[in-house]
Amino acid sequence: MLFAIIVLSVVLVVLLTAVLKVHPFLSLLIGAFFIGITAGMPLAEVVQSVNDGFGGLMSGIGIVIVAGTIIGVILEKSGAAYRMAEVVLRIIGEKRPQMAMSIIGFIVSIPVFCDSGFIILSSLKKALAKRAKVAIASMSVALATGLYATHTLVPPTPGPIAAAGNIGAENFLGTIILIGLVVAIPAVIVGYLWAVKVASKIEVPEDLEEGGLDYDEIVKSFGKMPSTFKAFLPIVLPIVLIAAGSIAKLSGFENGFVNLLTFLGAPAVALILGVFAAFLLLPKFNEETMTGWIGEGLVAAAPILLITGAGGAFGRVIANSGVADLISRMNMDALAGGALFLLVPFVIAAALKTAQGSSTAALVITSTLVAPLLPSLGIEGAVPLALVVMAIGAGAMTVSHVNDSFFWVVKEFSGMKIKDAYKAQTMATLLQGVTTISVTMILWIILV
């Protein structure tokens, strides 16, 4: 009955978000109260569980999400994202334009939302397509799949951070970043190959237009862009600090230098220092930048914080409902046997993503659902938990279609028809998801 209640609560959340268009924050809270009340928990305990789950998760990753979002806004508004794109194009060369766009997407979407990244790089993508004489749809899919891979797999993107927090892996962000970068590479390669082999055969009206955007003029129109060092620093610095902190903790040594690295590598500290590094990108220090730009970051972070906190409440109620004790009394050998367990979060996340469209919501909800399973199955430690996050992320990218805002951004800014967008973008994300879960399962067999 308890499992039936949990399944019903998930169906309720999906119906509220996908059919009735209720915001995921309210849907998750309604689902949390539904589980607690129907499972027979004392009403006071239901309220306490909701409060504890919401606040507990925010204490671990709230600052990290806000700081990461601020960095993304500053990179977008200062022209740093353009600079990163320009550097990649210079290194890869214009003879491999789709590869360049895939790599640009891979890098830019680590701190910048994939929707925003696609929009701000759209003019550059079209100009390069004209210059290299390749189909705009091909360039669009290459950029979109590159953005999509790191958006769902690599912190400090909010979705993977939220999933890590929900399953108790917020202290292992260094490992999650490293494994996320590794797992994202095959996903990007699959997207690139689909862009070259399939999307290149799709024609949009703009392909037939003469003249149009000029690559050099587009680059000049960005104005004075920041230096390469300043552009990459807000991304690289937090990742390096978190990795160094993780290594320091694993070393087992206790001295002042190790303690300093551990402090600087704490995700909240590392991301705040990333924000300070992003200040070097500000064209001037005034109310517009120091209040306006940062304020935009806070506004962008708010719904993610609320969804993540509500997901924490949802997960805490599930945990307190007695499901963990029930699982511990069951024979879970089949699931605990290894990599096959990863199919559970993958399928849940894929079903949620396909039903309601939001990758972030799929990451949050799925991680809250599987969190009570993990201790009972003996899944703990940095690498196993990181691979669980990858499995959830793989599901959260499967698939992008008409209920996903990113699908419409890619379709509209590339000029594809809906049926072509299904063929190019939706199928590409399906292949990315299947590839990602396959690679994750292989890594589980090798590393766990």
Solvent accessible surface area in square Angstrom, and as a share of the most:
residue,aa,sasa,rsa
1,M,184,0.82
2,L,31,0.15
3,F,80,0.33
4,A,48,0.37
5,I,14,0.07
6,I,18,0.09
7,V,91,0.52
8,L,100,0.50
9,S,0,0.00
10,V,25,0.14
11,V,69,0.40
12,L,48,0.24
13,V,0,0.00
14,V,27,0.15
15,L,88,0.44
16,L,20,0.10
17,T,16,0.09
18,A,24,0.19
19,V,95,0.55
20,L,119,0.59
21,K,147,0.62
22,V,39,0.22
23,H,84,0.38
24,P,25,0.16
25,F,45,0.19
26,L,92,0.46
27,S,0,0.00
28,L,0,0.00
29,L,35,0.17
30,I,77,0.39
31,G,0,0.00
32,A,0,0.00
33,F,72,0.30
34,F,62,0.26
35,I,0,0.00
36,G,0,0.00
37,I,95,0.48
38,T,64,0.37
39,A,33,0.26
40,G,63,0.60
41,M,18,0.08
42,P,83,0.52
43,L,122,0.61
44,A,81,0.63
45,E,69,0.31
46,V,2,0.01
47,V,74,0.43
48,Q,100,0.44
49,S,2,0.01
50,V,12,0.07
51,N,88,0.45
52,D,54,0.28
53,G,3,0.03
54,F,60,0.25
55,G,37,0.35
56,G,36,0.35
57,L,18,0.09
58,M,40,0.18
59,S,100,0.64
60,G,36,0.34
61,I,1,0.01
62,G,8,0.08
63,I,101,0.51
64,V,2,0.01
65,I,0,0.00
66,V,32,0.19
67,A,5,0.04
68,G,1,0.01
69,T,5,0.03
70,I,15,0.07
71,I,2,0.01
72,G,5,0.05
73,V,17,0.10
74,I,0,0.00
75,L,0,0.00
76,E,51,0.23
77,K,83,0.35
78,S,18,0.12
79,G,6,0.06
80,A,0,0.00
81,A,0,0.00
82,Y,42,0.16
83,R,46,0.17
84,M,1,0.01
85,A,0,0.00
86,E,32,0.14
87,V,12,0.07
88,V,10,0.05
89,L,4,0.02
90,R,149,0.54
91,I,130,0.66
92,I,28,0.14
93,G,23,0.22
94,E,60,0.27
95,K,189,0.80
96,R,121,0.44
97,P,6,0.04
98,Q,21,0.09
99,M,63,0.28
100,A,0,0.00
101,M,0,0.00
102,S,3,0.02
103,I,55,0.28
104,I,1,0.00
105,G,0,0.00
106,F,35,0.14
107,I,34,0.17
108,V,0,0.00
109,S,0,0.00
110,I,9,0.05
111,P,8,0.05
112,V,4,0.03
113,F,50,0.21
114,C,3,0.02
115,D,37,0.19
116,S,33,0.21
117,G,0,0.00
118,F,0,0.00
119,I,74,0.38
120,I,23,0.12
121,L,0,0.00
122,S,7,0.04
123,S,40,0.26
124,L,0,0.00
125,K,0,0.00
126,K,35,0.15
127,A,0,0.00
128,L,0,0.00
129,A,1,0.01
130,K,47,0.20
131,R,112,0.41
132,A,31,0.24
133,K,180,0.76
134,V,41,0.24
135,A,20,0.15
136,I,2,0.01
137,A,0,0.00
138,S,0,0.00
139,M,0,0.00
140,S,0,0.00
141,V,0,0.00
142,A,0,0.00
143,L,0,0.00
144,A,0,0.00
145,T,0,0.00
146,G,0,0.00
147,L,0,0.00
148,Y,2,0.01
149,A,0,0.00
150,T,0,0.00
151,H,15,0.07
152,T,0,0.00
153,L,0,0.00
154,V,0,0.00
155,P,1,0.01
156,P,11,0.07
157,T,3,0.02
158,P,5,0.03
159,G,3,0.03
160,P,0,0.00
161,I,0,0.00
162,A,0,0.00
163,A,0,0.00
164,A,0,0.00
165,G,8,0.08
166,N,21,0.11
167,I,16,0.08
168,G,44,0.43
169,A,0,0.00
170,E,48,0.21
171,N,94,0.48
172,F,64,0.27
173,L,3,0.01
174,G,7,0.07
175,T,25,0.14
176,I,0,0.00
177,I,5,0.03
178,L,113,0.56
179,I,15,0.07
180,G,0,0.00
181,L,43,0.21
182,V,71,0.41
183,V,0,0.00
184,A,0,0.00
185,I,89,0.45
186,P,34,0.22
187,A,0,0.00
188,V,13,0.08
189,I,87,0.44
190,V,31,0.18
191,G,0,0.00
192,Y,50,0.19
193,L,83,0.41
194,W,51,0.18
195,A,0,0.00
196,V,44,0.26
197,K,129,0.55
198,V,29,0.17
199,A,0,0.00
200,S,42,0.27
201,K,165,0.70
202,I,10,0.05
203,E,114,0.51
204,V,4,0.02
205,P,97,0.61
206,E,46,0.21
207,D,44,0.23
208,L,122,0.61
209,E,101,0.45
210,E,164,0.74
211,G,60,0.58
212,G,66,0.63
213,L,64,0.32
214,D,63,0.33
215,Y,21,0.08
216,D,69,0.36
217,E,117,0.52
218,I,20,0.10
219,V,30,0.17
220,K,159,0.67
221,S,85,0.55
222,F,42,0.17
223,G,45,0.43
224,K,201,0.85
225,M,24,0.11
226,P,20,0.13
227,S,55,0.36
228,T,53,0.31
229,F,142,0.59
230,K,79,0.34
231,A,0,0.00
232,F,41,0.17
233,L,36,0.18
234,P,1,0.01
235,I,11,0.06
236,V,71,0.41
237,L,50,0.25
238,P,2,0.01
239,I,31,0.16
240,V,82,0.47
241,L,23,0.12
242,I,6,0.03
243,A,40,0.31
244,A,27,0.21
245,G,1,0.01
246,S,20,0.13
247,I,117,0.59
248,A,6,0.05
249,K,106,0.45
250,L,146,0.73
251,S,49,0.32
252,G,65,0.63
253,F,138,0.58
254,E,147,0.66
255,N,72,0.37
256,G,58,0.56
257,F,133,0.56
258,V,17,0.10
259,N,77,0.40
260,L,92,0.46
261,L,41,0.21
262,T,45,0.26
263,F,122,0.51
264,L,43,0.21
265,G,8,0.07
266,A,37,0.28
267,P,26,0.16
268,A,31,0.24
269,V,32,0.19
270,A,0,0.00
271,L,1,0.01
272,I,66,0.33
273,L,53,0.26
274,G,0,0.00
275,V,14,0.08
276,F,111,0.46
277,A,7,0.05
278,A,0,0.00
279,F,37,0.15
280,L,94,0.47
281,L,10,0.05
282,L,12,0.06
283,P,94,0.59
284,K,111,0.47
285,F,135,0.56
286,N,57,0.29
287,E,136,0.61
288,E,100,0.45
289,T,1,0.00
290,M,69,0.31
291,T,85,0.49
292,G,32,0.31
293,W,24,0.08
294,I,33,0.17
295,G,23,0.22
296,E,83,0.37
297,G,0,0.00
298,L,88,0.44
299,V,111,0.64
300,A,37,0.28
301,A,0,0.00
302,A,43,0.33
303,P,54,0.34
304,I,14,0.07
305,L,35,0.18
306,L,74,0.37
307,I,15,0.08
308,T,0,0.00
309,G,0,0.00
310,A,0,0.00
311,G,0,0.00
312,G,9,0.09
313,A,0,0.00
314,F,0,0.00
315,G,11,0.10
316,R,90,0.33
317,V,0,0.00
318,I,3,0.01
319,A,41,0.31
320,N,65,0.33
321,S,17,0.11
322,G,26,0.25
323,V,4,0.02
324,A,35,0.27
325,D,87,0.45
326,L,50,0.25
327,I,2,0.01
328,S,74,0.48
329,R,178,0.65
330,M,88,0.39
331,N,127,0.65
332,M,29,0.13
333,D,104,0.54
334,A,87,0.68
335,L,51,0.26
336,A,50,0.39
337,G,68,0.66
338,G,16,0.15
339,A,12,0.09
340,L,115,0.57
341,F,1,0.00
342,L,0,0.00
343,L,66,0.33
344,V,43,0.25
345,P,0,0.00
346,F,26,0.11
347,V,88,0.51
348,I,48,0.24
349,A,0,0.00
350,A,16,0.12
351,A,59,0.46
352,L,3,0.02
353,K,1,0.00
354,T,55,0.32
355,A,40,0.31
356,Q,20,0.09
357,G,2,0.02
358,S,39,0.25
359,S,9,0.06
360,T,21,0.12
361,A,1,0.00
362,A,0,0.00
363,L,2,0.01
364,V,0,0.00
365,I,1,0.00
366,T,0,0.00
367,S,0,0.00
368,T,2,0.01
369,L,23,0.12
370,V,0,0.00
371,A,24,0.18
372,P,10,0.07
373,L,25,0.12
374,L,4,0.02
375,P,99,0.62
376,S,42,0.27
377,L,18,0.09
378,G,54,0.52
379,I,14,0.07
380,E,126,0.56
381,G,30,0.29
382,A,24,0.19
383,V,46,0.26
384,P,23,0.15
385,L,11,0.06
386,A,0,0.00
387,L,0,0.00
388,V,0,0.00
389,V,0,0.00
390,M,0,0.00
391,A,0,0.00
392,I,0,0.00
393,G,0,0.00
394,A,0,0.00
395,G,0,0.00
396,A,0,0.00
397,M,0,0.00
398,T,11,0.06
399,V,22,0.13
400,S,0,0.00
401,H,31,0.14
402,V,55,0.32
403,N,53,0.27
404,D,10,0.05
405,S,74,0.48
406,F,3,0.01
407,F,0,0.00
408,W,86,0.30
409,V,21,0.12
410,V,0,0.00
411,K,30,0.13
412,E,103,0.46
413,F,74,0.31
414,S,1,0.01
415,G,38,0.37
416,M,3,0.01
417,K,135,0.57
418,I,75,0.38
419,K,143,0.61
420,D,21,0.11
421,A,0,0.00
422,Y,79,0.30
423,K,99,0.42
424,A,0,0.00
425,Q,0,0.00
426,T,14,0.08
427,M,76,0.34
428,A,0,0.00
429,T,0,0.00
430,L,62,0.31
431,L,59,0.29
432,Q,0,0.00
433,G,0,0.00
434,V,74,0.42
435,T,30,0.17
436,T,0,0.00
437,I,8,0.04
438,S,49,0.31
439,V,31,0.18
440,T,0,0.00
441,M,39,0.17
442,I,97,0.49
443,L,31,0.15
444,W,22,0.08
445,I,126,0.64
446,I,117,0.59
447,L,94,0.47
448,V,85,0.49
